[in-house]
Amino acid sequence: MFSVLSDMVSVVKSPSWHSTRTSSTGDLLTRNKRKMSLAKEKDDLRNLNDRFAAYIEKVRNLEEENKKLKNEAWVTMVPTISTILP
């Protein structure tokens, strides 16, 4: 037995009006779902890429801050070390 949707057939004329193409409504629904799914995946990947780029930028900023703090610590420690050593 076939479902009602798969029994329905639509005829679409080509732009040249010379030939016709027949496709079932089920095929059209499947194609539309696939297009929607691909569009959602593309949007999801774009969002993930933006989040990843922001994460990378934050890591770079933290590394730069860490480098500055290490330099400040070294500058602060050098006078202390020189007074301890003879």
Secondary structure, 3 states (H helix, E strand, C coil): CCCHHHHCEEEEECCCCCCEEEEEHHHHHHHHHHHHHHHHHHHHHHHHHHHHHHHHHHHHHHHHHHHHHHHHHHHHHHHHHHHHCC
